[in-house]
């Protein structure tokens, strides 16, 4: 399946202090121009993907979930400024890969330094499943190395990308100034040599040229400096949205690059979770389900708490609770939380619970909570009285 060109590198205002575009406005522009697919690729962050996906669904546009990541150059150049890669999720596995990469940076106490340094090859290689890679264009290492005359390093870098992303690796072409076409032909030559396609890319940080002044203002805020103290902007570099007609004219010498953009878009399917709970993978005995494991542990816990002959009312309640827990898919949660609480108590870490679930019999027999359940009633209607007991 082949589609017309679509924008594969766009940044919303969730690319903090670098873009002026609200997510809704970005999708509205795509809709107005008749695009059927659109990517969101904020830098090192996925904050906007849910709002983006919802806006795309409302507009009848297929969302492409992506991210622009900063990548370390390692020993390939003296310049320590990180390069960029644009990564697009083809499926839910790809979205999970993006989440891991984003978390490496955003969850780090030194996230600003890490983002400024860029992710290394090992981090990229560990989270490459389900992703399509675009080499980053003018800010990517392939083009940057070509512009300083290091053709060999540019080829080596393209090959290393292919080692991670395989046939899903693409070389980005950006055209802004007249001399960019010569560089683009060098990139295409590398693609022919190493067997990688090249794709037309227009990085979008604002919707129109009238917003360029706002981009400079954001840059000054980011650097905490006066506008006059900002480095002079490189002339002729467009960071705004281009229409399909403008793209067609700009890449007239590279029609295959426009076609590749459409082909990539067609390969990117729904990637966000469908709303079902996502639990960590449990290390269970062979062929045992979380539901079976919870029932086994709860049964052992019942004996531990009440002895070998628990009252029938208690056994009935345990059964009803297990049925309800399994019906809602919460069995993995109960198994995991019990392990966490047990570890905390072994290590002397204070731990407590709150909420109605903490009052469940399953939580009690699994020693998640420390309250003793005493059945009382006439045998038909059973109420439960909770009394504090000592831990341990």
C-alpha angles and dihedrals in degrees: 000000000000127000134192116263117294131182110265099177115051129147126206125198086275084082083082117232092351105077135045099199124111111214092242092054091050092054091043091056091050091049092048090055094047098248114164095195133035134178129215113204110171115178115269091331142089098192094121102044098095094050089043093051092048092049091049092050091050090050096045093246123136107239119221111204113213145143137212108227128195110235127199118239093214109185099340096094141009090235107099094195106115120246124225136243125189112217123191125194115231094187142351090290088058091051090053089052090053090049091054093049093046091048091052087064106028095045094049118103085221096046096139092053092044092050090048090050097041133223116295127233094263092057092048093047093051092056106038101110116122095005135125113209127213113191095233105253118227092358094043123097097244094061094036091055092048091052091056091048099252099132094161094055090047090055092046091051092050090051092050090052089052090053089061103035101024115190089358091072118109133180113229122227119202121185120191109129131036094255091054090080091067091052090047090055090052090052091049089051090054088049091054091047097050097031100250127136122232124226136201112244132179112187108222120206099149135018099235141015089251086073095059090095089056090053090056090048090053089049090053091050090049092052094038092231141118119274089244090056095058117107111262111268116249105255121242098019111133117209096170136094116282123203123236090257092052091049091049092052095044095050097036090124091053107046090154089061091057091049091050090057090057092046091052091050091052091054093055111088132177108313110171120095114268094232098270116131114269112211128183114264109267121221099227133164113275115293093358117133124215088249092054091046093051092049090050094049093043090052091052090046092051090057090045093052102036106020129244094308110048118182113271091240090058093049090049092050092049090052093049092049093049090051091051093045092051093045090059094042095244099128093102090051093055092048093049097044092049090054092049093049092047091052092048093052093047090052095045094247113152110246133176140163139225138186135052095291089064087066093060122116090230090059090048098050090045087054093239087127129029104219124117117230116218114187117218134169143081096298093262104063110035121195124188126226117202118212125180116250132183120268121249 
